[in-house]
């Protein structure tokens, strides 16, 4: 009876740990890992989505004085230009972009070096303004009836990066509105996902003006296409400042008016983040700005910042240089662009372990030139580093296996006297100098390292479309033939069979059921993660086999008995 109670308590404890991990994920800005809530926000219809995108708001000058609460853009009709509204398509070697002459807004970004999740024959699309997605990068002026992201603009410049050319410049110029003209100049560089955006504000009127420049990213709250249902990654706005560091905001918190970010700062950035990719507005350090997150419309949200411009007398102008990053979360690129930008590649609460593991993985790749074999090499190095801890754990397991026949004989002899059985079991442990928990503690010390490596492999965009061998053409996608998950399940069961069987029959059954349940999840996990787990299993089995043999405990398989 006591054994059954202990087993039930162990099951409850294990399930509690799963729930605790799930809540820890939510606390750190992730969606629930094991029990994700269904998406509640519905996609906006094509017509309403397009109108919402063009009519979204930013903080107004009046509300800015009151803690910069976001208001609406000026409602007066924009000054009509002769040129009709059109989409301007431009291309570099890594980007294909679409700009709208209404506001000079970036409304679509395609990454020609990255394939789509759903259809690998097409390039990946991040920014978009269509019936299924609203995600745009907007800028404009507030503080008066000035040009905004709704104002018509004239385009000039080339539309493609030619051979031998390293820079492409696009210019969008508004008409004079209430005495103020806004000129946006986008500068695209070869091989770069960072776009220079220069805002030139010209006072062509007869009165002094005090405009403020806003930069914002507007996105719907829908789940990104192709995202797995078996593991969860963060999608939503983020704000970074030196004072409060990286602050993630759930769409649901914006919906409930519970979003909290650092409102004012002379540094940092605002971003929209999703698995593998991000978009961010970057202002140079030293420029005061006010950050905001807000709900724009049904299932439409904005994150942005406002920076005041100096008072402009008639004939004066002011230029503010910014950067817009829209691309993959390549850690070294992000680190070079701005302090803290690499945090959009979210490692969760084990970032201090994940970052050095990624650094080591990247170094291995520079020699091996194959991400799959680099994963294998990294796990091998970790196993070498933890060799003595593992040796201690497996030695303890070997001792347990050696005395297991004595334990089983004693349990059979005293099965009618649980109290006496417990006393006799502790006596055997003392006489044989065996610690039943001796095999657990050394392994538990390593768990944070392997969880950190899990997040490295799950978060690294380098795994996308990266082949390993044969049928594995994308380490970020599940094995198409389920060969790796089957191998992983077999190695997990083999490792379980090599461990000493618990004296309690119920616990022995749970030892077999838990790995089977756990292995099912890996049929839907990225191949890179499954490869890492297989490598870890194989090396653990080899080390356990060697240690058992050296200790004179011949390896034997403890098969389950479900009778």
C-alpha positions, 0 to 999 in steps of 0.5 A: 500500500505504501508503494502505491501511495509513493507512486501516486505521489511521484506521479502528482509531483511529476505532473506538478513540475510540468504545470510549473514549467508551463507557468514559468514559460508564460511568466517569461513571455512565452505561450504555454509550452504543453497546454497552449490556449487556442487563438481567440483573435480572428483574422480581419477580413481583407477590406477591414484589414486594409482600412485598419492598416491605413487608419491606425493611430499613434500618440497625438500631441495633446495626449503625449503630454499626459503620459504619451497615451496613444491617440489617433492620427490627424483626421483632416484629409491629406493634400492630393498629389498629381501622382496616383497611389501605387506600390513600389517594388524594389529588390536587393540580393537578399530582400524584395520590398514593397512600399506604398506611396501612401505615407511611403510605408513599407508594406511587404518584405520577402527574404529571398534567402529563406524559404516559406514555412508552408511552401518551400518553393516561395520566399519567406514573407514577413511584412505583408498587407493582405487578406490574411496578414497585416504587418507594416512599418509606418512613420509620420509626424504628429503635433499638428496637421502634418504629413503622416503615414496616410499622406500621399507621397511622390517616389523617386529612385531606382528599383533594383540593385544592379551588378557591382552596386552596393547601395540602393536609395529610395526617396518619398516626398510629401506635399507641403501640409500645414507648412510642413514637408516630410521627405523619407529616404530609404537606403538599402545595402547589399547583403543587409536586412538593416535599412537606413531611414532618414526623415527630413522635416522642412518648415516651408510655412510662415510660422514656427512648428514643433512636430514629433516623429513617430515610428511604429510597427503594426501587426495583427495578433494571428499566429504565424503560418506554419508554427508548430502546435507541439511547442510554443514560441513568443509572438508579439511586441517587445521594447528594449531600454537600458533601464529595464532591458528586454520587455516582451508584451503579449497581445492579450495584455494589450487587449486587457490594458495590462501592457507595461513597458518603459515609457521614456528613454534616451536609448533602446528600440521597439520590435515585433518578434516571432519565431526566427524573424523580427522587425525593429525600429532603431533610433541612435542613443541619446535621442529622447523617445517615448515608447508605446504599445496599443490596440489599434483595431480589432485584432490589430496592435502597434508598438512604437516610439515618438521623438520630439523635434526641435522647434522649426522656424520658417525655412528651417529643416531637421533630419533624423536618421533611423534604422529599420531592421526586418530580417532573420534573427542571426545573433551576430548581425543583431549584436552588431546593429544595436545593444540588446537587439540580439535578445529578440532571439529569445532563449528564455530564462536560461539565456546565460547558458544558451548564448555560450552554447550558441557561440560554441555551436557556431564555432563548430559550424565554421569548421564542419560546415554542416549544422547537423554534424555540428550539433553532434559534435557539440553534444559530444563536447558536453558529454566529455565536459560532464564525463565525471558527473555522468560516471558518478551517476552510472556508478551509483546505478550499477551498484543499485543493479548489483543489489537489485536481486537481494532487494527483490528477494527481500520484498517477496519475503516481507510483502506482508509487512510493509514497515519491516520491508522498509526497514530492511531495505534501508539496512541493505542500502547502508550495508552495501553503501548505496545511495538510491538517489546517487544516480539522480543528482549528477544528472539533475545538475546537467538538466539546465545545460541541456534545456539551454541547448534545446532553446538554442536549437529551437531559436536559431534561424540557421537551422531553417533549410539547413540539411544534414544527411540524406533525407534530412533537408531542413533541421528546423522541420520534422523528419518527413519519414519519422526515422529520427523520432523512431530511432530516438524512441528506441534509444530512450527505451534501450537506456531505460532497459539498462537502468536498474528496475525499481523494486516497486512494480508500479514504479517500474511500469511508470519508468517505461510509460513516461519515456514512451509518452515523452517520445511521442512529442518528438515525432513533431519536433524539428529534426535538429532537436531530435538529432541532439536527443539521439546523440545524447542518448547514444553517448549516455548508453555507451558510457553507462555500458563501459562503466557497468562493465568496469564495475563487474556488473554485466549490462543487462536489459530490464524488460517491462512487466505489465501484468 
